[in-house]
Amino acid sequence: MSLYSIVDGICVSHFVGTDGLSAVNIVYPMISIELAVSIMLAAGGSSLIAVLSLVFMRPLLGILGAGNGSLYELCYEYFCILIAFAPAFLLQTIFQYGLIDAGKPALGMVMMILAGVANIVLDIVFMGSFHMGIRGAAIATVIGYCIPTLFGFIYFFVRKSGTLCFVKPLWNVKTIVQTCSNGAAQMVSNLSTAVTTFLFNITVLRLIGEDGVAAISILLYAQYIFTAVYLGYSSGVAPIFSYNFGNGDKLQLKGLLKNSLIFIILCSIVSFAISILGAGGITSIFAPAGSSVYNIAVGGFTYFSVGFLFMGINLFTSAFFTALSDGKTASLLSMLRTLVFLTAGILLLPQIAGVTGIWLALPCAELLALVLSAACLQKNKSIYGFGNIENALD
């Protein structure tokens, strides 16, 4: 799913230009809100959000910082198409998790890969061959949404003998409340992403201008790449944590926790090294070397990428508590990390350090969140039967 954003960014920057890249990032907060609320309210909620977004499109884009010129027109064209397919965006996520729960994670991965490949090919065809501009990027993206969505419908309708399938729904308030509560961390995370992306855009527009929005877009795309690794692993390992926790198998839980932390720490070190050593190469994928956008983004990488050292543990810890049905702790971690700490950093640090403060906001927020994550793991060790966390790492 992260490839949707990354591939669109690469193709838009090449076929439309860095203004197009800025437009995609300006619209992104609304997509995050759509996903966040839709996760809790299902397809009906997603459709409602799509309708409301279309009705209030122009004032929304103005609030997000699109202005009134060519950048606004790019945002409007891109957003209209994406929001019309909001239900498909939601359902591909639901079916992806459903395939994992049904014991078919490889099948879900194949569908997502096909969707990603289709998005890449259609981006090139629509924007490169047909010269459809940013409209082509939006159409390619929504077609990518529809592939796993259609497959999910077919799979769960036809496979009546499987672990999961479509049946007549039964109204169970307790289950609905528990589901929403346990999924609140993911909702908070997406809502926070909407808020912080908006604040990043507004702050950069004020201090640097539209080139700064394109530059912060590149840094956020790099973050998406590394975040995808942690989220993918956390989503995949969560059912195993849940199963062993429900089964009372403390030995398996300890071993899984140990291996997971080692894996996340190693990935964090590799992510930081890649971002530092490959800053120029990563940036050149989106913007020509020597351009204003390129220089701003490469300079930002030096500070911004420090956050990649801490981000993985924080994401995993939140997913870990969700897997143990402790939605309260998971939501607290997500809210403080992505909303409180990062928002405070974006608002305060630029006043102290200027443009450098923008790039330091993420590392400072992730460091504070790391301290909180460690404290939560330590505090809850007796509740979840892990014993001493340090012993789990021996």
Secondary structure as GFF3:
##gff-version 3
##sequence-region A 1 394
A	DSSP	alpha_helix	2	15	.	.	.	ID=ss1
A	DSSP	alpha_helix	18	55	.	.	.	ID=ss2
A	DSSP	alpha_helix	57	64	.	.	.	ID=ss3
A	DSSP	alpha_helix	70	84	.	.	.	ID=ss4
A	DSSP	alpha_helix	86	101	.	.	.	ID=ss5
A	DSSP	alpha_helix	105	123	.	.	.	ID=ss6
A	DSSP	pi_helix	124	129	.	.	.	ID=ss7
A	DSSP	alpha_helix	134	158	.	.	.	ID=ss8
A	DSSP	alpha_helix	173	182	.	.	.	ID=ss9
A	DSSP	alpha_helix	184	207	.	.	.	ID=ss10
A	DSSP	alpha_helix	210	247	.	.	.	ID=ss11
A	DSSP	alpha_helix	250	277	.	.	.	ID=ss12
A	DSSP	alpha_helix	279	286	.	.	.	ID=ss13
A	DSSP	alpha_helix	292	304	.	.	.	ID=ss14
A	DSSP	three_ten_helix	305	307	.	.	.	ID=ss15
A	DSSP	alpha_helix	308	323	.	.	.	ID=ss16
A	DSSP	alpha_helix	327	335	.	.	.	ID=ss17
A	DSSP	pi_helix	336	341	.	.	.	ID=ss18
A	DSSP	alpha_helix	342	353	.	.	.	ID=ss19
A	DSSP	alpha_helix	355	379	.	.	.	ID=ss20
A	DSSP	alpha_helix	389	392	.	.	.	ID=ss21
###
